[in-house]
Amino acid sequence: MANISLVGLKQELADEKFFIVDEKLVDLYTSELDFLKDKHVLTLKDPESHKSMASFEKCLNFFLAAQITRSDRIVAIGGGALSDLAGFVASTILRGIDWIVVPTTLLSIIDASIGGKTGINSKYGKNLIGAFHMPVKSFVCLEFLNTLPKIEQDSGRGELTKYAFLDKSVYAALKENDLDRTIDLCRRCKEEIVEKDFKEGGERAKLNLGHTFGHAVEKITGIPHGIAVAIGLEMVLDLYSDHLRDELVWMKSTLELDYELPQKLNAQKFWELLFMDKKRKGDELMFIIPKEIGDVEYRYLNLEQLKQGLSSHDKYKSFFA
Ligand SMILES: NC(=O)c1ccc[n+]([C@@H]2O[C@H](COP(=O)([O-])OP(=O)(O)OC[C@H]3O[C@@H](n4cnc5c(N)ncnc54)[C@H](O)[C@@H]3O)[C@@H](O)[C@H]2O)c1
């Protein structure tokens, strides 16, 4: 990992030949990305819509037609959706080649670009097709965040609250309101967890804090991923770690993260989505529950108990009314 300026990025990538880039960035950073003009560049508009079989195939054909070889690398410049797709292409083309990631959203800088999870969506759900394939390099250029819309900033900041609960040093940096350092420490936190548990057999699961409820809320409401994670985290705290509730309150205020809880959710859809969660075992779902800052518990919770807990909680019973 290296923090780099836009000028430095241009120098680092000067010799690379194969790129997948978010089209928005090509428009926003015309002069900074002008080194792309002599390269093989596939630009994608609205990258989330390209996490599909059709776009995956399109990418493979694009690079094969450009005669990519096993000693080449694919460079992904964009947010998490784009790097998920680009990493998956790199993991399969010519039976797998190296790739480099340049994350350009806060969410991808602190989360999606780290740890080598790559993939696309299926009609059966998000990220169901993919591979573990680590990028060989990652360049973090915080200057990209200057053009990130507020809603995408909030999505990254929502995901960031998860790290502040998981890691005491992230918590401390955020308390000091040092956002650049907080971002660095979030990255380090994820890198250390992934180093110990690459394929999510154990500790990596704790990165799912807030995600079980969060994914269901995201799917039903269309709220950006990181904001849904913060909502999922808030629900877990309200139900199982009430003593830590105020910690999320100050984090949201420091981060100027002012989301609204959904007014109403489709209860049947919500429970269906929880039931489809990858971490379900029989009638139980694995939840990550903060015990203290920097310490979590892994608890299997029965779906019926969860239903009762949420539908009898003052704050949430109106969700399902
Ligand atoms: N692989 C992982 O470990 C992992 C972890 C978390 C999330 N994800 C995936 O990441 C995706 C969400 O990440 P994301 O929010 O970064 O997605 P994204 O790539 O869709 O980017 C969000 C939006 O920001 C725009 N954008 C990107 N950089 C910009 C910039 N610098 N300035 C202005 N606009 C910019 C994009 O065009 C897009 O509209 C999801 O697909 C999710 O499944 C993956």
The ligand as an SDF file (V2000), in Angstrom:
LIG
                    3D

 44 48  0  0  0  0  0  0  0  0999 V2000
  -14.3620   -6.7530   -2.4290 N   0  0  0  0  0  0  0  0  0  0  0  0
  -14.6850   -6.3470   -1.2240 C   0  0  0  0  0  0  0  0  0  0  0  0
  -14.0700   -6.7540   -0.2200 O   0  0  0  0  0  0  0  0  0  0  0  0
  -15.7990   -5.3630   -1.0630 C   0  0  0  0  0  0  0  0  0  0  0  0
  -16.0640   -4.7860    0.1860 C   0  0  0  0  0  0  0  0  0  0  0  0
  -17.0740   -3.8320    0.2760 C   0  0  0  0  0  0  0  0  0  0  0  0
  -17.8120   -3.4980   -0.8440 C   0  0  0  0  0  0  0  0  0  0  0  0
  -17.5440   -4.1000   -2.0420 N   0  0  0  0  0  0  0  0  0  0  0  0
  -18.2930   -3.7320   -3.2530 C   0  0  0  0  0  0  0  0  0  0  0  0
  -17.9890   -2.3660   -3.5450 O   0  0  0  0  0  0  0  0  0  0  0  0
  -19.1110   -1.7770   -4.2220 C   0  0  0  0  0  0  0  0  0  0  0  0
  -19.4290   -0.4720   -3.5510 C   0  0  0  0  0  0  0  0  0  0  0  0
  -18.2570    0.3350   -3.5520 O   0  0  0  0  0  0  0  0  0  0  0  0
  -18.2400    1.8400   -4.0800 P   0  0  0  0  0  0  0  0  0  0  0  0
  -19.2700    2.6070   -3.3480 O   0  0  0  0  0  0  0  0  0  0  0  0
  -16.8460    2.3030   -4.0830 O   0  0  0  0  0  0  0  0  0  0  0  0
  -18.7720    1.5830   -5.5730 O   0  0  0  0  0  0  0  0  0  0  0  0
  -18.7320    2.2370   -6.9860 P   0  0  0  0  0  0  0  0  0  0  0  0
  -17.5500    1.7690   -7.7000 O   0  0  0  0  0  0  0  0  0  0  0  0
  -20.0620    1.9000   -7.5720 O   0  0  0  0  0  0  0  0  0  0  0  0
  -18.6290    3.8170   -6.7630 O   0  0  0  0  0  0  0  0  0  0  0  0
  -19.7260    4.5620   -6.2680 C   0  0  0  0  0  0  0  0  0  0  0  0
  -20.0090    5.7840   -7.1570 C   0  0  0  0  0  0  0  0  0  0  0  0
  -18.9410    6.7270   -7.0500 O   0  0  0  0  0  0  0  0  0  0  0  0
  -18.4910    7.1230   -8.3580 C   0  0  0  0  0  0  0  0  0  0  0  0
  -17.0850    7.4880   -8.1960 N   0  0  0  0  0  0  0  0  0  0  0  0
  -16.0240    6.6610   -7.9860 C   0  0  0  0  0  0  0  0  0  0  0  0
  -14.9290    7.3870   -7.7040 N   0  0  0  0  0  0  0  0  0  0  0  0
  -15.2850    8.6910   -7.7780 C   0  0  0  0  0  0  0  0  0  0  0  0
  -14.5880    9.9230   -7.5730 C   0  0  0  0  0  0  0  0  0  0  0  0
  -13.3240    9.9450   -7.1810 N   0  0  0  0  0  0  0  0  0  0  0  0
  -15.2640   11.0840   -7.7510 N   0  0  0  0  0  0  0  0  0  0  0  0
  -16.5790   11.0690   -8.1150 C   0  0  0  0  0  0  0  0  0  0  0  0
  -17.2940    9.9510   -8.2560 N   0  0  0  0  0  0  0  0  0  0  0  0
  -16.6490    8.7690   -8.0940 C   0  0  0  0  0  0  0  0  0  0  0  0
  -18.8120    5.9380   -9.2250 C   0  0  0  0  0  0  0  0  0  0  0  0
  -18.9460    6.3170  -10.5890 O   0  0  0  0  0  0  0  0  0  0  0  0
  -20.1380    5.4720   -8.6380 C   0  0  0  0  0  0  0  0  0  0  0  0
  -21.1830    6.2600   -9.1570 O   0  0  0  0  0  0  0  0  0  0  0  0
  -20.2260   -2.7850   -4.1540 C   0  0  0  0  0  0  0  0  0  0  0  0
  -20.3310   -3.4170   -5.4070 O   0  0  0  0  0  0  0  0  0  0  0  0
  -19.7770   -3.7800   -3.0890 C   0  0  0  0  0  0  0  0  0  0  0  0
  -20.2900   -5.0800   -3.3300 O   0  0  0  0  0  0  0  0  0  0  0  0
  -16.5500   -5.0100   -2.1660 C   0  0  0  0  0  0  0  0  0  0  0  0
  1  2  1  0
  2  3  2  0
  2  4  1  0
  4  5  1  0
  4 44  2  0
  5  6  2  0
  6  7  1  0
  7  8  2  0
  8  9  1  0
  8 44  1  0
  9 10  1  0
  9 42  1  0
 10 11  1  0
 11 12  1  0
 11 40  1  0
 12 13  1  0
 13 14  1  0
 14 15  2  0
 14 16  1  0
 14 17  1  0
 17 18  1  0
 18 19  2  0
 18 20  1  0
 18 21  1  0
 21 22  1  0
 22 23  1  0
 23 24  1  0
 23 38  1  0
 24 25  1  0
 25 26  1  0
 25 36  1  0
 26 27  1  0
 26 35  1  0
 27 28  2  0
 28 29  1  0
 29 30  1  0
 29 35  2  0
 30 31  1  0
 30 32  2  0
 32 33  1  0
 33 34  2  0
 34 35  1  0
 36 37  1  0
 36 38  1  0
 38 39  1  0
 40 41  1  0
 40 42  1  0
 42 43  1  0
M  CHG  2   8   1  16  -1
M  END
$$$$
